[in-house]
Amino acid sequence: MAGEFDSGEHFNHRRARRVGFELPVRCKHGLTRSTVMLKDMTTHGARIEGIPRQRIGDTVTLFLPELAPKLAFVVWSEDKTSGLEFEMPLHENVFANLVADFAIGHLQRLEMARPETDAAARLKSEVPTTRHAA
């Protein structure tokens, strides 16, 4: 059984910048559907909390906001936390949108190279700058 679960080593093999989330998302693991907490994510995978320890290689389907269900494989698991690798990485723009809308602290759009929407750009140009009397 010891070979079925991995721990410790997973923190040293990061391919992309990890962004923190505190986002409840639905997931399906085996025949069970539940709500888990998305703790962090990259374009290649995610860390979730809230389901019992999973076997390495098991599949989990994540239902991320505004996206089709995302198939992922368990690459490490301990207690109620699991690391997932997406079957297909998220497109950079899709990832940037998720970060801008749901990440901890809602990182600035431009920091993640996410262009402003036309509406946001229009609002910015319509708001006059405030001048203070000296």
C-alpha positions as YAML, in Angstrom:
chain: A
units: angstrom
residues:
- id: 1
  name: MET
  ca: [0.00, 0.00, 0.00]
- id: 2
  name: ALA
  ca: [2.85, 2.41, 0.72]
- id: 3
  name: GLY
  ca: [3.64, 2.76, -3.01]
- id: 4
  name: GLU
  ca: [0.08, 3.82, -3.81]
- id: 5
  name: PHE
  ca: [0.36, 7.15, -2.03]
- id: 6
  name: ASP
  ca: [3.10, 9.70, -2.39]
- id: 7
  name: SER
  ca: [4.03, 12.57, -0.11]
- id: 8
  name: GLY
  ca: [6.83, 15.06, 0.33]
- id: 9
  name: GLU
  ca: [8.49, 14.75, -3.09]
- id: 10
  name: HIS
  ca: [5.69, 16.57, -4.95]
- id: 11
  name: PHE
  ca: [6.73, 20.02, -3.74]
- id: 12
  name: ASN
  ca: [10.04, 19.95, -5.66]
- id: 13
  name: HIS
  ca: [8.68, 19.34, -9.17]
- id: 14
  name: ARG
  ca: [6.91, 22.55, -10.23]
- id: 15
  name: ARG
  ca: [6.67, 23.36, -13.92]
- id: 16
  name: ALA
  ca: [4.80, 26.64, -13.63]
- id: 17
  name: ARG
  ca: [4.05, 29.42, -11.15]
- id: 18
  name: ARG
  ca: [1.46, 28.32, -8.62]
- id: 19
  name: VAL
  ca: [-1.32, 30.78, -7.76]
- id: 20
  name: GLY
  ca: [-3.27, 30.57, -4.50]
- id: 21
  name: PHE
  ca: [-7.04, 30.11, -4.49]
- id: 22
  name: GLU
  ca: [-9.66, 29.64, -1.79]
- id: 23
  name: LEU
  ca: [-12.43, 28.57, -4.13]
- id: 24
  name: PRO
  ca: [-15.07, 25.89, -3.52]
- id: 25
  name: VAL
  ca: [-15.47, 23.78, -6.67]
- id: 26
  name: ARG
  ca: [-17.41, 20.64, -7.48]
- id: 27
  name: CYS
  ca: [-15.53, 17.48, -8.31]
- id: 28
  name: LYS
  ca: [-16.21, 13.88, -9.17]
- id: 29
  name: HIS
  ca: [-13.90, 11.14, -7.94]
- id: 30
  name: GLY
  ca: [-14.97, 7.59, -8.67]
- id: 31
  name: LEU
  ca: [-18.74, 7.48, -8.29]
- id: 32
  name: THR
  ca: [-18.73, 10.25, -5.68]
- id: 33
  name: ARG
  ca: [-19.50, 13.90, -6.33]
- id: 34
  name: SER
  ca: [-18.51, 16.46, -3.73]
- id: 35
  name: THR
  ca: [-17.43, 20.03, -3.15]
- id: 36
  name: VAL
  ca: [-13.72, 20.56, -2.52]
- id: 37
  name: MET
  ca: [-11.59, 23.62, -1.87]
- id: 38
  name: LEU
  ca: [-9.28, 24.61, -4.71]
- id: 39
  name: LYS
  ca: [-6.14, 25.73, -2.86]
- id: 40
  name: ASP
  ca: [-3.75, 26.53, -5.69]
- id: 41
  name: MET
  ca: [-3.42, 26.00, -9.40]
- id: 42
  name: THR
  ca: [-1.12, 26.26, -12.41]
- id: 43
  name: THR
  ca: [-1.87, 25.75, -16.08]
- id: 44
  name: HIS
  ca: [-0.85, 22.11, -15.58]
- id: 45
  name: GLY
  ca: [-2.63, 21.14, -12.38]
- id: 46
  name: ALA
  ca: [-4.14, 21.97, -9.03]
- id: 47
  name: ARG
  ca: [-4.11, 21.20, -5.32]
- id: 48
  name: ILE
  ca: [-7.47, 20.44, -3.74]
- id: 49
  name: GLU
  ca: [-8.62, 19.78, -0.18]
- id: 50
  name: GLY
  ca: [-11.69, 17.98, 1.02]
- id: 51
  name: ILE
  ca: [-11.72, 14.45, -0.35]
- id: 52
  name: PRO
  ca: [-10.16, 11.43, 1.35]
- id: 53
  name: ARG
  ca: [-6.69, 10.31, 0.33]
- id: 54
  name: GLN
  ca: [-6.70, 9.17, -3.30]
- id: 55
  name: ARG
  ca: [-4.60, 6.58, -5.12]
- id: 56
  name: ILE
  ca: [-1.88, 7.82, -7.45]
- id: 57
  name: GLY
  ca: [-3.21, 7.74, -11.02]
- id: 58
  name: ASP
  ca: [-6.89, 7.92, -10.05]
- id: 59
  name: THR
  ca: [-8.96, 10.32, -12.10]
- id: 60
  name: VAL
  ca: [-10.77, 13.33, -10.71]
- id: 61
  name: THR
  ca: [-13.05, 15.60, -12.72]
- id: 62
  name: LEU
  ca: [-12.99, 19.24, -11.61]
- id: 63
  name: PHE
  ca: [-15.83, 21.61, -12.46]
- id: 64
  name: LEU
  ca: [-14.04, 24.97, -12.62]
- id: 65
  name: PRO
  ca: [-16.14, 28.14, -13.04]
- id: 66
  name: GLU
  ca: [-17.24, 28.86, -16.61]
- id: 67
  name: LEU
  ca: [-15.27, 25.90, -18.05]
- id: 68
  name: ALA
  ca: [-16.15, 22.46, -19.34]
- id: 69
  name: PRO
  ca: [-15.39, 19.68, -16.82]
- id: 70
  name: LYS
  ca: [-11.62, 19.24, -16.50]
- id: 71
  name: LEU
  ca: [-10.20, 15.71, -16.23]
- id: 72
  name: ALA
  ca: [-7.16, 15.38, -13.97]
- id: 73
  name: PHE
  ca: [-5.00, 12.60, -12.54]
- id: 74
  name: VAL
  ca: [-3.90, 12.29, -8.91]
- id: 75
  name: VAL
  ca: [-0.10, 12.70, -8.76]
- id: 76
  name: TRP
  ca: [0.18, 12.82, -4.96]
- id: 77
  name: SER
  ca: [-2.22, 12.53, -2.05]
- id: 78
  name: GLU
  ca: [-2.12, 12.80, 1.73]
- id: 79
  name: ASP
  ca: [-4.96, 12.91, 4.26]
- id: 80
  name: LYS
  ca: [-7.62, 15.13, 2.64]
- id: 81
  name: THR
  ca: [-5.32, 16.97, 0.20]
- id: 82
  name: SER
  ca: [-4.41, 15.86, -3.33]
- id: 83
  name: GLY
  ca: [-2.26, 17.18, -6.13]
- id: 84
  name: LEU
  ca: [-3.75, 16.87, -9.60]
- id: 85
  name: GLU
  ca: [-2.27, 17.04, -13.08]
- id: 86
  name: PHE
  ca: [-4.72, 18.10, -15.79]
- id: 87
  name: GLU
  ca: [-5.12, 15.74, -18.73]
- id: 88
  name: MET
  ca: [-4.66, 18.80, -20.98]
- id: 89
  name: PRO
  ca: [-3.07, 22.01, -19.62]
- id: 90
  name: LEU
  ca: [-5.23, 25.11, -19.37]
- id: 91
  name: HIS
  ca: [-4.66, 27.69, -22.07]
- id: 92
  name: GLU
  ca: [-2.70, 30.69, -20.68]
- id: 93
  name: ASN
  ca: [-5.62, 33.09, -21.31]
- id: 94
  name: VAL
  ca: [-8.10, 30.76, -19.60]
- id: 95
  name: PHE
  ca: [-5.76, 30.46, -16.62]
- id: 96
  name: ALA
  ca: [-5.25, 34.26, -16.51]
- id: 97
  name: ASN
  ca: [-9.03, 34.78, -16.47]
- id: 98
  name: LEU
  ca: [-9.48, 32.32, -13.58]
- id: 99
  name: VAL
  ca: [-6.69, 34.02, -11.65]
- id: 100
  name: ALA
  ca: [-8.08, 37.50, -12.27]
- id: 101
  name: ASP
  ca: [-11.60, 36.47, -11.25]
- id: 102
  name: PHE
  ca: [-11.05, 33.98, -8.42]
- id: 103
  name: ALA
  ca: [-7.48, 33.92, -7.08]
- id: 104
  name: ILE
  ca: [-6.63, 35.01, -3.56]
- id: 105
  name: GLY
  ca: [-6.33, 38.79, -3.68]
- id: 106
  name: HIS
  ca: [-7.70, 38.82, -7.24]
- id: 107
  name: LEU
  ca: [-4.33, 39.57, -8.88]
- id: 108
  name: GLN
  ca: [-4.32, 42.53, -11.21]
- id: 109
  name: ARG
  ca: [-5.33, 41.71, -14.79]
- id: 110
  name: LEU
  ca: [-2.22, 43.25, -16.28]
- id: 111
  name: GLU
  ca: [0.09, 41.40, -13.88]
- id: 112
  name: MET
  ca: [-1.12, 38.17, -15.45]
- id: 113
  name: ALA
  ca: [-0.99, 39.65, -18.98]
- id: 114
  name: ARG
  ca: [-4.77, 39.68, -19.18]
- id: 115
  name: PRO
  ca: [-5.93, 42.53, -21.38]
- id: 116
  name: GLU
  ca: [-8.62, 44.82, -20.06]
- id: 117
  name: THR
  ca: [-12.09, 44.28, -21.38]
- id: 118
  name: ASP
  ca: [-13.46, 46.96, -23.70]
- id: 119
  name: ALA
  ca: [-15.98, 47.96, -21.02]
- id: 120
  name: ALA
  ca: [-13.25, 48.42, -18.38]
- id: 121
  name: ALA
  ca: [-11.14, 50.48, -20.76]
- id: 122
  name: ARG
  ca: [-14.16, 52.67, -21.64]
- id: 123
  name: LEU
  ca: [-15.00, 53.22, -17.97]
- id: 124
  name: LYS
  ca: [-11.43, 54.22, -17.21]
- id: 125
  name: SER
  ca: [-11.41, 56.78, -20.04]
- id: 126
  name: GLU
  ca: [-14.82, 58.20, -19.03]
- id: 127
  name: VAL
  ca: [-13.91, 58.82, -15.37]
- id: 128
  name: PRO
  ca: [-12.30, 62.26, -15.07]
- id: 129
  name: THR
  ca: [-9.25, 62.55, -12.88]
- id: 130
  name: THR
  ca: [-9.87, 64.35, -9.59]
- id: 131
  name: ARG
  ca: [-7.95, 67.53, -8.99]
- id: 132
  name: HIS
  ca: [-7.35, 68.81, -5.49]
- id: 133
  name: ALA
  ca: [-7.00, 72.49, -4.63]
- id: 134
  name: ALA
  ca: [-3.54, 73.44, -3.42]
...
